[in-house]
Amino acid sequence: MRMAFPPIRTLIVDDEPIARSVLREELGGFDDVEVIGEAENGSAALLQIARLKPDLVFLDLEMPGLGGFDVIHKMPDGAFPVVVIVTAYDQHAIRAFEAGALDYLLKPVSRERLEKALDRARALRGRTPEVAESLVRLNEASEPKSRKVVGRSGEEYYLLDLNDVLAFQAEHEIVWILTARQKYMATQALRHVEARLRDSTFQRVHRNALVNVNHVRKMTPLSSQRWMLTLSNGQEFIVSKRQAAHVRQLLQW
């Protein structure tokens, strides 16, 4: 007997009716799994995810129209399902797994591999930040130019487009993600954020802040080695002496 958790609400996404039927039948052998819906293409999957808010999605990558990676890229706001990739192609599976998919299943799906995937899904129950981060990595793999970051506001988590982020600012143990409208709590330390954003438009300006240089509107000299940056929302950041040369070079001033 497993612990008395609510069932894992599961959505099956595959353009092949037989594949959906077989997977549904296999999942029926697990008492703690409830299949709440099926989708035959990416567009239907996005509607089902937004409406049903599943805990777990078995997602086929090769579908006409919107494929599996398109679904990941367009994941509805506030939806953070655990994603298990289902594919007949090894190269897609490896790419997805390395990018952050919880697991991948090669067709035809074996009972043993399905059990392992479900065990990993169970281990992530209630761990929304970790699931959200895996979706970020999958999103980057599906569309490398469209990078996102996880932000928290209250009890809700959001996938934020990095183009909309003005800065990351650390206050003691908390890192804030600043946008034009509001701020969110980051799920990672500033040094980890900086490492992930290497080769991006974000530049460290002092030990407690990274700014998006695309949102810098004014650069005011305070001394020969100190500058003040004014962002598009009017917020100001002082550049440390140590970072001044890097910031000037990045801004091509």
Helices and strands as residue ranges (DSSP letters): E 8-13, H 17-27, E 33-39, H 42-52, E 56-60, H 68-73, E 82-87, H 90-99, E 103-106, H 111-123, H 128-142, E 148-153, E 156-161, G 162-164, E 165-171, E 174-179, E 183-186, H 190-196, E 202-206, E 209-212, G 213-215, E 216-221, E 227-231, E 236-239, H 241-251
